[in-house]
Amino acid sequence: MYKIIQITDPHLSRPGQNLWSLNPFERLETAFKDISTFHSDAEACIISGDLTDSASPEALRWLKDSLAGFPIPTHLMIGNHDVRSVFFDVFQTYPKDENGFLQYAFELAGDRFLCLDTKKDEPVSAGQYCGKRMSWLENELSKTHQDVYLFMHHPPFEVGVPYMDRIKLDEAEAFGRLVSNYKNVRHIFFGHVHRPVFLSWQGITCSACPGINHQIPLVAEAVSTKCSVEPPMYAVIEIGHGNIRVNQDAFLDRYPTAR
Ligand SMILES: [Fe+2]
């Protein structure tokens, strides 16, 4: 089995500024340290979008500097809070598809990983997977018989949280029809929902982990604000011989018990 890590939705604000009274920079730095300490054997780390809260180039530069000291090869994705052009201004040599979308493939131990770009080019929270991006995915899926693992910011399905279900991927049905043609798609990792979620969709297992900064309450009425403070987590994913195991670790809320 080999190991990879998922981090999602750090929502880096402008350096020096808190977001919802939490410090996303400190939290992400703590996650990086925790992963470096306990999971230095991970082959890769994927940060599945909403790198920033308001597309701050300073925040992306901070991330770039921070990643220089993080020993695990890290793959970045964008979400609805990011702006693609700002991302490419800071990460100028990052891979992109032939239409300029931030989507790319990489391989580990004979398995293929596809990181998709679901950013909608309007200032909205929902996701988009247009015909051009769909063609790229179809081409990628049609040229391999390897096991494929998808990473995408917006889920193409509902997770049972009405606020999030209104802003899922716009083209959920078309996306589902495309993916259903490829039985080698083994798992979908997503972000966006700021919650620990596990489900099966079209026979494919799917999972999301909480964000690094704030969360979205499962029951809206459970808190008086739209967002909530709940333990942030990263996912430790182990894959081997077609099997997958996903654990989530609440790195900021882990203490020894009283004796
Ligand atoms: Fe987010």
Boltz pocket constraint, residues with backbone or C-beta under 6 A from the ligand:
constraints:
  - pocket:
      binder: B
      contacts: [[A, 9], [A, 11], [A, 49], [A, 50], [A, 79], [A, 81], [A, 192], [A, 193], [A, 194], [A, 211]]
      max_distance: 6.0
